[in-house]
Amino acid sequence: MSRRSEKVGNTLQKALSEIIRLNFDFKVLVSVTEVDISPDLSQAKVYLSVMSDQEIKDSVRNELENNKSNIKNSISDFIKLRKIPELVFILDETIEKAERIQRLIDQANISSVQE
């Protein structure tokens, strides 16, 4: 990732976090964990962490997808770019995967201690 892409990605992450906090009334914690922007700045993959069950996670992602044009308009208040990148919202499952791996390790440790 180029230095410019990285800088724009970091700025977008902060802007999107603020936009979601101010403009959406989600009843669960929603965090923008990462923004991966293409080298030509035309597309931004926005990774979201949603602390809830899968149905609500999908609902949050769908609501953001359905409001993409409003979100892009709000981004222009934070960042001055010639063209705002196309946004792709992706649920970030990293935390859940890490917790599942930790549970498996804990279970393996308990099993080995009991033997």
Backbone as XML, in Angstrom:
<?xml version="1.0"?>
<chain id="A" units="angstrom">
  <residue number="1" name="MET">
    <atom name="N" x="0.844" y="-1.170" z="0.000"/>
    <atom name="CA" x="0.000" y="0.000" z="0.000"/>
    <atom name="C" x="0.894" y="1.240" z="0.000"/>
  </residue>
  <residue number="2" name="SER">
    <atom name="N" x="0.577" y="2.159" z="-0.883"/>
    <atom name="CA" x="1.378" y="3.383" z="-0.961"/>
    <atom name="C" x="1.123" y="4.255" z="0.266"/>
  </residue>
  <residue number="3" name="ARG">
    <atom name="N" x="2.034" y="5.155" z="0.475"/>
    <atom name="CA" x="1.914" y="6.063" z="1.626"/>
    <atom name="C" x="0.628" y="6.887" z="1.527"/>
  </residue>
  <residue number="4" name="ARG">
    <atom name="N" x="0.310" y="7.341" z="0.329"/>
    <atom name="CA" x="-0.922" y="8.127" z="0.134"/>
    <atom name="C" x="-2.155" y="7.280" z="0.415"/>
  </residue>
  <residue number="5" name="SER">
    <atom name="N" x="-2.192" y="6.048" z="-0.110"/>
    <atom name="CA" x="-3.330" y="5.160" z="0.138"/>
    <atom name="C" x="-3.500" y="4.907" z="1.625"/>
  </residue>
  <residue number="6" name="GLU">
    <atom name="N" x="-2.383" y="4.694" z="2.300"/>
    <atom name="CA" x="-2.427" y="4.433" z="3.738"/>
    <atom name="C" x="-2.966" y="5.654" z="4.498"/>
  </residue>
  <residue number="7" name="LYS">
    <atom name="N" x="-2.501" y="6.830" z="4.116"/>
    <atom name="CA" x="-2.945" y="8.061" z="4.777"/>
    <atom name="C" x="-4.439" y="8.295" z="4.536"/>
  </residue>
  <residue number="8" name="VAL">
    <atom name="N" x="-4.878" y="8.122" z="3.292"/>
    <atom name="CA" x="-6.298" y="8.299" z="2.972"/>
    <atom name="C" x="-7.127" y="7.251" z="3.713"/>
  </residue>
  <residue number="9" name="GLY">
    <atom name="N" x="-6.640" y="6.008" z="3.767"/>
    <atom name="CA" x="-7.344" y="4.944" z="4.479"/>
    <atom name="C" x="-7.518" y="5.258" z="5.954"/>
  </residue>
  <residue number="10" name="ASN">
    <atom name="N" x="-6.461" y="5.750" z="6.595"/>
    <atom name="CA" x="-6.539" y="6.110" z="8.018"/>
    <atom name="C" x="-7.518" y="7.260" z="8.251"/>
  </residue>
  <residue number="11" name="THR">
    <atom name="N" x="-7.476" y="8.245" z="7.368"/>
    <atom name="CA" x="-8.385" y="9.387" z="7.493"/>
    <atom name="C" x="-9.828" y="8.947" z="7.262"/>
  </residue>
  <residue number="12" name="LEU">
    <atom name="N" x="-10.028" y="8.077" z="6.271"/>
    <atom name="CA" x="-11.365" y="7.541" z="6.009"/>
    <atom name="C" x="-11.888" y="6.752" z="7.202"/>
  </residue>
  <residue number="13" name="GLN">
    <atom name="N" x="-11.019" y="5.970" z="7.832"/>
    <atom name="CA" x="-11.428" y="5.177" z="8.993"/>
    <atom name="C" x="-11.956" y="6.093" z="10.101"/>
  </residue>
  <residue number="14" name="LYS">
    <atom name="N" x="-11.234" y="7.154" z="10.379"/>
    <atom name="CA" x="-11.668" y="8.108" z="11.409"/>
    <atom name="C" x="-12.975" y="8.789" z="11.006"/>
  </residue>
  <residue number="15" name="ALA">
    <atom name="N" x="-13.065" y="9.204" z="9.749"/>
    <atom name="CA" x="-14.270" y="9.886" z="9.272"/>
    <atom name="C" x="-15.482" y="8.961" z="9.339"/>
  </residue>
  <residue number="16" name="LEU">
    <atom name="N" x="-15.324" y="7.727" z="8.876"/>
    <atom name="CA" x="-16.441" y="6.781" z="8.883"/>
    <atom name="C" x="-16.878" y="6.440" z="10.302"/>
  </residue>
  <residue number="17" name="SER">
    <atom name="N" x="-15.931" y="6.304" z="11.205"/>
    <atom name="CA" x="-16.279" y="6.041" z="12.610"/>
    <atom name="C" x="-17.162" y="7.161" z="13.149"/>
  </residue>
  <residue number="18" name="GLU">
    <atom name="N" x="-16.786" y="8.379" z="12.852"/>
    <atom name="CA" x="-17.546" y="9.541" z="13.324"/>
    <atom name="C" x="-18.909" y="9.627" z="12.631"/>
  </residue>
  <residue number="19" name="ILE">
    <atom name="N" x="-18.949" y="9.382" z="11.341"/>
    <atom name="CA" x="-20.206" y="9.433" z="10.581"/>
    <atom name="C" x="-21.188" y="8.395" z="11.105"/>
  </residue>
  <residue number="20" name="ILE">
    <atom name="N" x="-20.710" y="7.188" z="11.339"/>
    <atom name="CA" x="-21.585" y="6.124" z="11.853"/>
    <atom name="C" x="-22.087" y="6.496" z="13.242"/>
  </residue>
  <residue number="21" name="ARG">
    <atom name="N" x="-21.198" y="7.012" z="14.077"/>
    <atom name="CA" x="-21.585" y="7.387" z="15.446"/>
    <atom name="C" x="-22.653" y="8.487" z="15.445"/>
  </residue>
  <residue number="22" name="LEU">
    <atom name="N" x="-22.496" y="9.463" z="14.569"/>
    <atom name="CA" x="-23.400" y="10.611" z="14.564"/>
    <atom name="C" x="-24.704" y="10.380" z="13.805"/>
  </residue>
  <residue number="23" name="ASN">
    <atom name="N" x="-24.674" y="9.565" z="12.759"/>
    <atom name="CA" x="-25.821" y="9.475" z="11.854"/>
    <atom name="C" x="-26.644" y="8.200" z="11.949"/>
  </residue>
  <residue number="24" name="PHE">
    <atom name="N" x="-26.181" y="7.244" z="12.724"/>
    <atom name="CA" x="-26.906" y="5.982" z="12.830"/>
    <atom name="C" x="-27.167" y="5.675" z="14.296"/>
  </residue>
  <residue number="25" name="ASP">
    <atom name="N" x="-28.350" y="5.157" z="14.566"/>
    <atom name="CA" x="-28.723" y="4.851" z="15.944"/>
    <atom name="C" x="-28.745" y="3.336" z="16.142"/>
  </residue>
  <residue number="26" name="PHE">
    <atom name="N" x="-27.582" y="2.722" z="15.960"/>
    <atom name="CA" x="-27.493" y="1.284" z="16.177"/>
    <atom name="C" x="-27.535" y="1.017" z="17.677"/>
  </residue>
  <residue number="27" name="LYS">
    <atom name="N" x="-28.218" y="-0.040" z="18.071"/>
    <atom name="CA" x="-28.337" y="-0.394" z="19.491"/>
    <atom name="C" x="-27.177" y="-1.265" z="19.957"/>
  </residue>
  <residue number="28" name="VAL">
    <atom name="N" x="-26.221" y="-1.487" z="19.073"/>
    <atom name="CA" x="-25.051" y="-2.309" z="19.390"/>
    <atom name="C" x="-23.789" y="-1.518" z="19.055"/>
  </residue>
  <residue number="29" name="LEU">
    <atom name="N" x="-22.666" y="-1.979" z="19.587"/>
    <atom name="CA" x="-21.387" y="-1.328" z="19.315"/>
    <atom name="C" x="-20.928" y="-1.667" z="17.896"/>
  </residue>
  <residue number="30" name="VAL">
    <atom name="N" x="-20.682" y="-0.636" z="17.104"/>
    <atom name="CA" x="-20.188" y="-0.796" z="15.733"/>
    <atom name="C" x="-18.874" y="-0.030" z="15.627"/>
  </residue>
  <residue number="31" name="SER">
    <atom name="N" x="-17.812" y="-0.737" z="15.233"/>
    <atom name="CA" x="-16.497" y="-0.110" z="15.092"/>
    <atom name="C" x="-15.973" y="-0.315" z="13.681"/>
  </residue>
  <residue number="32" name="VAL">
    <atom name="N" x="-15.333" y="0.704" z="13.150"/>
    <atom name="CA" x="-14.621" y="0.570" z="11.880"/>
    <atom name="C" x="-13.210" y="0.127" z="12.249"/>
  </residue>
  <residue number="33" name="THR">
    <atom name="N" x="-12.896" y="-1.143" z="11.985"/>
    <atom name="CA" x="-11.611" y="-1.694" z="12.420"/>
    <atom name="C" x="-10.489" y="-1.416" z="11.436"/>
  </residue>
  <residue number="34" name="GLU">
    <atom name="N" x="-10.842" y="-1.272" z="10.158"/>
    <atom name="CA" x="-9.817" y="-1.044" z="9.143"/>
    <atom name="C" x="-10.471" y="-0.533" z="7.871"/>
  </residue>
  <residue number="35" name="VAL">
    <atom name="N" x="-9.739" y="0.261" z="7.128"/>
    <atom name="CA" x="-10.158" y="0.665" z="5.785"/>
    <atom name="C" x="-8.995" y="0.351" z="4.860"/>
  </residue>
  <residue number="36" name="ASP">
    <atom name="N" x="-9.253" y="-0.542" z="3.916"/>
    <atom name="CA" x="-8.237" y="-0.954" z="2.943"/>
    <atom name="C" x="-8.597" y="-0.293" z="1.618"/>
  </residue>
  <residue number="37" name="ILE">
    <atom name="N" x="-7.773" y="0.633" z="1.188"/>
    <atom name="CA" x="-8.098" y="1.416" z="-0.006"/>
    <atom name="C" x="-7.235" y="0.970" z="-1.181"/>
  </residue>
  <residue number="38" name="SER">
    <atom name="N" x="-7.831" y="0.918" z="-2.356"/>
    <atom name="CA" x="-7.101" y="0.491" z="-3.548"/>
    <atom name="C" x="-6.036" y="1.531" z="-3.906"/>
  </residue>
  <residue number="39" name="PRO">
    <atom name="N" x="-4.985" y="1.107" z="-4.623"/>
    <atom name="CA" x="-3.894" y="2.035" z="-4.972"/>
    <atom name="C" x="-4.360" y="3.272" z="-5.748"/>
  </residue>
  <residue number="40" name="ASP">
    <atom name="N" x="-5.397" y="3.110" z="-6.576"/>
    <atom name="CA" x="-5.890" y="4.261" z="-7.343"/>
    <atom name="C" x="-6.959" y="5.065" z="-6.589"/>
  </residue>
  <residue number="41" name="LEU">
    <atom name="N" x="-7.203" y="4.691" z="-5.327"/>
    <atom name="CA" x="-8.155" y="5.369" z="-4.442"/>
    <atom name="C" x="-9.598" y="5.290" z="-4.937"/>
  </residue>
  <residue number="42" name="SER">
    <atom name="N" x="-9.905" y="4.321" z="-5.789"/>
    <atom name="CA" x="-11.259" y="4.227" z="-6.333"/>
    <atom name="C" x="-12.192" y="3.386" z="-5.466"/>
  </residue>
  <residue number="43" name="GLN">
    <atom name="N" x="-11.630" y="2.518" z="-4.635"/>
    <atom name="CA" x="-12.458" y="1.639" z="-3.805"/>
    <atom name="C" x="-11.879" y="1.540" z="-2.398"/>
  </residue>
  <residue number="44" name="ALA">
    <atom name="N" x="-12.785" y="1.534" z="-1.420"/>
    <atom name="CA" x="-12.373" y="1.379" z="-0.024"/>
    <atom name="C" x="-13.155" y="0.229" z="0.589"/>
  </residue>
  <residue number="45" name="LYS">
    <atom name="N" x="-12.433" y="-0.789" z="1.054"/>
    <atom name="CA" x="-13.060" y="-1.882" z="1.796"/>
    <atom name="C" x="-13.087" y="-1.459" z="3.254"/>
  </residue>
  <residue number="46" name="VAL">
    <atom name="N" x="-14.293" y="-1.350" z="3.789"/>
    <atom name="CA" x="-14.490" y="-0.873" z="5.158"/>
    <atom name="C" x="-14.839" y="-2.078" z="6.025"/>
  </residue>
  <residue number="47" name="TYR">
    <atom name="N" x="-13.932" y="-2.417" z="6.942"/>
    <atom name="CA" x="-14.131" y="-3.570" z="7.820"/>
    <atom name="C" x="-14.812" y="-3.106" z="9.099"/>
  </residue>
  <residue number="48" name="LEU">
    <atom name="N" x="-15.922" y="-3.785" z="9.428"/>
    <atom name="CA" x="-16.742" y="-3.416" z="10.575"/>
    <atom name="C" x="-16.734" y="-4.516" z="11.619"/>
  </residue>
  <residue number="49" name="SER">
    <atom name="N" x="-16.602" y="-4.123" z="12.863"/>
    <atom name="CA" x="-16.782" y="-5.042" z="13.979"/>
    <atom name="C" x="-18.104" y="-4.670" z="14.636"/>
  </residue>
  <residue number="50" name="VAL">
    <atom name="N" x="-19.016" y="-5.647" z="14.703"/>
    <atom name="CA" x="-20.331" y="-5.424" z="15.294"/>
    <atom name="C" x="-20.490" y="-6.416" z="16.439"/>
  </residue>
  <residue number="51" name="MET">
    <atom name="N" x="-20.666" y="-5.894" z="17.641"/>
    <atom name="CA" x="-20.764" y="-6.753" z="18.817"/>
    <atom name="C" x="-22.204" y="-7.216" z="19.009"/>
  </residue>
  <residue number="52" name="SER">
    <atom name="N" x="-22.573" y="-8.273" z="18.269"/>
    <atom name="CA" x="-23.915" y="-8.826" z="18.382"/>
    <atom name="C" x="-23.980" y="-10.140" z="17.616"/>
  </residue>
  <residue number="53" name="ASP">
    <atom name="N" x="-25.197" y="-10.682" z="17.493"/>
    <atom name="CA" x="-25.359" y="-11.936" z="16.759"/>
    <atom name="C" x="-25.358" y="-11.676" z="15.250"/>
  </residue>
  <residue number="54" name="GLN">
    <atom name="N" x="-25.313" y="-12.747" z="14.483"/>
    <atom name="CA" x="-25.147" y="-12.636" z="13.030"/>
    <atom name="C" x="-26.281" y="-11.867" z="12.362"/>
  </residue>
  <residue number="55" name="GLU">
    <atom name="N" x="-27.495" y="-12.053" z="12.836"/>
    <atom name="CA" x="-28.640" y="-11.371" z="12.235"/>
    <atom name="C" x="-28.502" y="-9.846" z="12.354"/>
  </residue>
  <residue number="56" name="ILE">
    <atom name="N" x="-28.096" y="-9.383" z="13.510"/>
    <atom name="CA" x="-27.926" y="-7.939" z="13.710"/>
    <atom name="C" x="-26.710" y="-7.437" z="12.939"/>
  </residue>
  <residue number="57" name="LYS">
    <atom name="N" x="-25.643" y="-8.229" z="12.896"/>
    <atom name="CA" x="-24.464" y="-7.845" z="12.108"/>
    <atom name="C" x="-24.853" y="-7.610" z="10.656"/>
  </residue>
  <residue number="58" name="ASP">
    <atom name="N" x="-25.616" y="-8.556" z="10.098"/>
    <atom name="CA" x="-26.054" y="-8.422" z="8.706"/>
    <atom name="C" x="-26.956" y="-7.201" z="8.531"/>
  </residue>
  <residue number="59" name="SER">
    <atom name="N" x="-27.805" y="-6.948" z="9.514"/>
    <atom name="CA" x="-28.705" y="-5.800" z="9.467"/>
    <atom name="C" x="-27.921" y="-4.482" z="9.460"/>
  </residue>
  <residue number="60" name="VAL">
    <atom name="N" x="-26.897" y="-4.392" z="10.300"/>
    <atom name="CA" x="-26.054" y="-3.189" z="10.351"/>
    <atom name="C" x="-25.362" y="-2.982" z="9.009"/>
  </residue>
  <residue number="61" name="ARG">
    <atom name="N" x="-24.751" y="-4.051" z="8.484"/>
    <atom name="CA" x="-24.047" y="-3.948" z="7.204"/>
    <atom name="C" x="-25.012" y="-3.525" z="6.093"/>
  </residue>
  <residue number="62" name="ASN">
    <atom name="N" x="-26.201" y="-4.125" z="6.063"/>
    <atom name="CA" x="-27.182" y="-3.783" z="5.032"/>
    <atom name="C" x="-27.638" y="-2.329" z="5.144"/>
  </residue>
  <residue number="63" name="GLU">
    <atom name="N" x="-27.836" y="-1.855" z="6.368"/>
    <atom name="CA" x="-28.249" y="-0.458" z="6.538"/>
    <atom name="C" x="-27.168" y="0.499" z="6.037"/>
  </residue>
  <residue number="64" name="LEU">
    <atom name="N" x="-25.919" y="0.174" z="6.319"/>
    <atom name="CA" x="-24.822" y="1.012" z="5.822"/>
    <atom name="C" x="-24.748" y="0.946" z="4.296"/>
  </residue>
  <residue number="65" name="GLU">
    <atom name="N" x="-24.903" y="-0.253" z="3.733"/>
    <atom name="CA" x="-24.898" y="-0.402" z="2.267"/>
    <atom name="C" x="-26.015" y="0.432" z="1.635"/>
  </residue>
  <residue number="66" name="ASN">
    <atom name="N" x="-27.199" y="0.384" z="2.249"/>
    <atom name="CA" x="-28.348" y="1.113" z="1.705"/>
    <atom name="C" x="-28.201" y="2.629" z="1.820"/>
  </residue>
  <residue number="67" name="ASN">
    <atom name="N" x="-27.327" y="3.086" z="2.695"/>
    <atom name="CA" x="-27.113" y="4.525" z="2.899"/>
    <atom name="C" x="-25.763" y="4.998" z="2.374"/>
  </residue>
  <residue number="68" name="LYS">
    <atom name="N" x="-25.194" y="4.224" z="1.471"/>
    <atom name="CA" x="-23.859" y="4.528" z="0.942"/>
    <atom name="C" x="-23.742" y="5.936" z="0.366"/>
  </residue>
  <residue number="69" name="SER">
    <atom name="N" x="-24.731" y="6.363" z="-0.392"/>
    <atom name="CA" x="-24.627" y="7.686" z="-1.022"/>
    <atom name="C" x="-24.619" y="8.793" z="0.033"/>
  </residue>
  <residue number="70" name="ASN">
    <atom name="N" x="-25.433" y="8.667" z="1.077"/>
    <atom name="CA" x="-25.423" y="9.655" z="2.164"/>
    <atom name="C" x="-24.088" y="9.637" z="2.903"/>
  </residue>
  <residue number="71" name="ILE">
    <atom name="N" x="-23.552" y="8.447" z="3.113"/>
    <atom name="CA" x="-22.264" y="8.315" z="3.798"/>
    <atom name="C" x="-21.167" y="8.974" z="2.963"/>
  </residue>
  <residue number="72" name="LYS">
    <atom name="N" x="-21.183" y="8.722" z="1.656"/>
    <atom name="CA" x="-20.175" y="9.330" z="0.782"/>
    <atom name="C" x="-20.280" y="10.856" z="0.806"/>
  </residue>
  <residue number="73" name="ASN">
    <atom name="N" x="-21.499" y="11.378" z="0.835"/>
    <atom name="CA" x="-21.679" y="12.836" z="0.933"/>
    <atom name="C" x="-21.102" y="13.367" z="2.241"/>
  </residue>
  <residue number="74" name="SER">
    <atom name="N" x="-21.314" y="12.629" z="3.325"/>
    <atom name="CA" x="-20.776" y="13.044" z="4.627"/>
    <atom name="C" x="-19.257" y="12.981" z="4.654"/>
  </residue>
  <residue number="75" name="ILE">
    <atom name="N" x="-18.692" y="12.007" z="3.955"/>
    <atom name="CA" x="-17.229" y="11.877" z="3.907"/>
    <atom name="C" x="-16.611" y="13.141" z="3.326"/>
  </residue>
  <residue number="76" name="SER">
    <atom name="N" x="-17.274" y="13.721" z="2.334"/>
    <atom name="CA" x="-16.716" y="14.922" z="1.695"/>
    <atom name="C" x="-16.605" y="16.098" z="2.668"/>
  </residue>
  <residue number="77" name="ASP">
    <atom name="N" x="-17.343" y="16.051" z="3.786"/>
    <atom name="CA" x="-17.194" y="17.087" z="4.816"/>
    <atom name="C" x="-15.903" y="16.905" z="5.612"/>
  </residue>
  <residue number="78" name="PHE">
    <atom name="N" x="-15.389" y="15.667" z="5.641"/>
    <atom name="CA" x="-14.188" y="15.347" z="6.413"/>
    <atom name="C" x="-12.915" y="15.379" z="5.572"/>
  </residue>
  <residue number="79" name="ILE">
    <atom name="N" x="-13.034" y="14.943" z="4.318"/>
    <atom name="CA" x="-11.855" y="14.763" z="3.473"/>
    <atom name="C" x="-12.082" y="15.462" z="2.139"/>
  </residue>
  <residue number="80" name="LYS">
    <atom name="N" x="-11.090" y="16.156" z="1.690"/>
    <atom name="CA" x="-11.169" y="16.793" z="0.379"/>
    <atom name="C" x="-10.434" y="15.911" z="-0.630"/>
  </residue>
  <residue number="81" name="LEU">
    <atom name="N" x="-11.213" y="15.130" z="-1.365"/>
    <atom name="CA" x="-10.680" y="14.277" z="-2.434"/>
    <atom name="C" x="-11.393" y="14.636" z="-3.727"/>
  </residue>
  <residue number="82" name="ARG">
    <atom name="N" x="-10.711" y="14.431" z="-4.831"/>
    <atom name="CA" x="-11.330" y="14.683" z="-6.124"/>
    <atom name="C" x="-12.563" y="13.795" z="-6.292"/>
  </residue>
  <residue number="83" name="LYS">
    <atom name="N" x="-12.418" y="12.537" z="-5.893"/>
    <atom name="CA" x="-13.527" y="11.583" z="-5.990"/>
    <atom name="C" x="-13.521" y="10.726" z="-4.731"/>
  </residue>
  <residue number="84" name="ILE">
    <atom name="N" x="-14.682" y="10.595" z="-4.102"/>
    <atom name="CA" x="-14.797" y="9.745" z="-2.911"/>
    <atom name="C" x="-14.810" y="8.291" z="-3.382"/>
  </residue>
  <residue number="85" name="PRO">
    <atom name="N" x="-14.010" y="7.426" z="-2.759"/>
    <atom name="CA" x="-13.952" y="6.022" z="-3.194"/>
    <atom name="C" x="-15.291" y="5.305" z="-3.033"/>
  </residue>
  <residue number="86" name="GLU">
    <atom name="N" x="-15.494" y="4.302" z="-3.868"/>
    <atom name="CA" x="-16.655" y="3.424" z="-3.726"/>
    <atom name="C" x="-16.459" y="2.625" z="-2.440"/>
  </residue>
  <residue number="87" name="LEU">
    <atom name="N" x="-17.489" y="2.572" z="-1.598"/>
    <atom name="CA" x="-17.380" y="1.896" z="-0.310"/>
    <atom name="C" x="-17.919" y="0.474" z="-0.397"/>
  </residue>
  <residue number="88" name="VAL">
    <atom name="N" x="-17.181" y="-0.458" z="0.186"/>
    <atom name="CA" x="-17.616" y="-1.846" z="0.297"/>
    <atom name="C" x="-17.539" y="-2.196" z="1.776"/>
  </residue>
  <residue number="89" name="PHE">
    <atom name="N" x="-18.692" y="-2.470" z="2.393"/>
    <atom name="CA" x="-18.726" y="-2.780" z="3.819"/>
    <atom name="C" x="-18.586" y="-4.285" z="4.022"/>
  </residue>
  <residue number="90" name="ILE">
    <atom name="N" x="-17.639" y="-4.658" z="4.886"/>
    <atom name="CA" x="-17.325" y="-6.066" z="5.145"/>
    <atom name="C" x="-17.329" y="-6.280" z="6.653"/>
  </residue>
  <residue number="91" name="LEU">
    <atom name="N" x="-18.005" y="-7.340" z="7.087"/>
    <atom name="CA" x="-17.995" y="-7.669" z="8.512"/>
    <atom name="C" x="-16.653" y="-8.280" z="8.878"/>
  </residue>
  <residue number="92" name="ASP">
    <atom name="N" x="-16.003" y="-7.708" z="9.863"/>
    <atom name="CA" x="-14.698" y="-8.175" z="10.337"/>
    <atom name="C" x="-14.929" y="-9.209" z="11.430"/>
  </residue>
  <residue number="93" name="GLU">
    <atom name="N" x="-14.580" y="-10.448" z="11.141"/>
    <atom name="CA" x="-14.799" y="-11.552" z="12.082"/>
    <atom name="C" x="-13.539" y="-11.885" z="12.874"/>
  </residue>
  <residue number="94" name="THR">
    <atom name="N" x="-12.532" y="-11.043" z="12.827"/>
    <atom name="CA" x="-11.247" y="-11.323" z="13.467"/>
    <atom name="C" x="-11.392" y="-11.579" z="14.961"/>
  </residue>
  <residue number="95" name="ILE">
    <atom name="N" x="-12.151" y="-10.750" z="15.654"/>
    <atom name="CA" x="-12.299" y="-10.899" z="17.107"/>
    <atom name="C" x="-12.985" y="-12.221" z="17.434"/>
  </residue>
  <residue number="96" name="GLU">
    <atom name="N" x="-14.051" y="-12.551" z="16.701"/>
    <atom name="CA" x="-14.766" y="-13.798" z="16.954"/>
    <atom name="C" x="-13.875" y="-15.007" z="16.682"/>
  </residue>
  <residue number="97" name="LYS">
    <atom name="N" x="-13.092" y="-14.939" z="15.600"/>
    <atom name="CA" x="-12.183" y="-16.048" z="15.287"/>
    <atom name="C" x="-11.126" y="-16.206" z="16.373"/>
  </residue>
  <residue number="98" name="ALA">
    <atom name="N" x="-10.588" y="-15.105" z="16.856"/>
    <atom name="CA" x="-9.573" y="-15.163" z="17.917"/>
    <atom name="C" x="-10.163" y="-15.752" z="19.195"/>
  </residue>
  <residue number="99" name="GLU">
    <atom name="N" x="-11.390" y="-15.362" z="19.526"/>
    <atom name="CA" x="-12.041" y="-15.908" z="20.722"/>
    <atom name="C" x="-12.279" y="-17.407" z="20.572"/>
  </residue>
  <residue number="100" name="ARG">
    <atom name="N" x="-12.705" y="-17.840" z="19.382"/>
    <atom name="CA" x="-12.945" y="-19.267" z="19.141"/>
    <atom name="C" x="-11.647" y="-20.060" z="19.266"/>
  </residue>
  <residue number="101" name="ILE">
    <atom name="N" x="-10.573" y="-19.534" z="18.716"/>
    <atom name="CA" x="-9.268" y="-20.205" z="18.817"/>
    <atom name="C" x="-8.831" y="-20.276" z="20.276"/>
  </residue>
  <residue number="102" name="GLN">
    <atom name="N" x="-9.034" y="-19.190" z="21.023"/>
    <atom name="CA" x="-8.655" y="-19.188" z="22.443"/>
    <atom name="C" x="-9.456" y="-20.226" z="23.220"/>
  </residue>
  <residue number="103" name="ARG">
    <atom name="N" x="-10.757" y="-20.357" z="22.931"/>
    <atom name="CA" x="-11.580" y="-21.381" z="23.603"/>
    <atom name="C" x="-11.069" y="-22.778" z="23.294"/>
  </residue>
  <residue number="104" name="LEU">
    <atom name="N" x="-10.699" y="-23.016" z="22.035"/>
    <atom name="CA" x="-10.171" y="-24.331" z="21.659"/>
    <atom name="C" x="-8.859" y="-24.620" z="22.382"/>
  </residue>
  <residue number="105" name="ILE">
    <atom name="N" x="-8.003" y="-23.626" z="22.490"/>
    <atom name="CA" x="-6.735" y="-23.797" z="23.209"/>
    <atom name="C" x="-7.012" y="-24.085" z="24.680"/>
  </residue>
  <residue number="106" name="ASP">
    <atom name="N" x="-7.942" y="-23.327" z="25.265"/>
    <atom name="CA" x="-8.290" y="-23.544" z="26.673"/>
    <atom name="C" x="-8.847" y="-24.948" z="26.888"/>
  </residue>
  <residue number="107" name="GLN">
    <atom name="N" x="-9.705" y="-25.406" z="25.971"/>
    <atom name="CA" x="-10.263" y="-26.761" z="26.083"/>
    <atom name="C" x="-9.165" y="-27.805" z="25.964"/>
  </residue>
  <residue number="108" name="ALA">
    <atom name="N" x="-8.229" y="-27.591" z="25.062"/>
    <atom name="CA" x="-7.121" y="-28.535" z="24.896"/>
    <atom name="C" x="-6.257" y="-28.559" z="26.151"/>
  </residue>
  <residue number="109" name="ASN">
    <atom name="N" x="-6.025" y="-27.411" z="26.751"/>
    <atom name="CA" x="-5.235" y="-27.344" z="27.984"/>
    <atom name="C" x="-5.946" y="-28.044" z="29.132"/>
  </residue>
  <residue number="110" name="ILE">
    <atom name="N" x="-7.253" y="-27.872" z="29.243"/>
    <atom name="CA" x="-8.024" y="-28.536" z="30.300"/>
    <atom name="C" x="-7.977" y="-30.041" z="30.106"/>
  </residue>
  <residue number="111" name="SER">
    <atom name="N" x="-8.126" y="-30.491" z="28.860"/>
    <atom name="CA" x="-8.083" y="-31.929" z="28.567"/>
    <atom name="C" x="-6.731" y="-32.523" z="28.920"/>
  </residue>
  <residue number="112" name="SER">
    <atom name="N" x="-5.649" y="-31.835" z="28.597"/>
    <atom name="CA" x="-4.313" y="-32.374" z="28.870"/>
    <atom name="C" x="-4.013" y="-32.380" z="30.367"/>
  </residue>
  <residue number="113" name="VAL">
    <atom name="N" x="-4.551" y="-31.425" z="31.120"/>
    <atom name="CA" x="-4.349" y="-31.387" z="32.573"/>
    <atom name="C" x="-5.122" y="-32.522" z="33.237"/>
  </residue>
  <residue number="114" name="GLN">
    <atom name="N" x="-6.310" y="-32.831" z="32.730"/>
    <atom name="CA" x="-7.139" y="-33.886" z="33.315"/>
    <atom name="C" x="-6.564" y="-35.267" z="33.060"/>
  </residue>
  <residue number="115" name="GLU">
    <atom name="N" x="-5.773" y="-35.434" z="32.040"/>
    <atom name="CA" x="-5.200" y="-36.750" z="31.718"/>
    <atom name="C" x="-4.034" y="-37.041" z="32.542"/>
  </residue>
</chain>
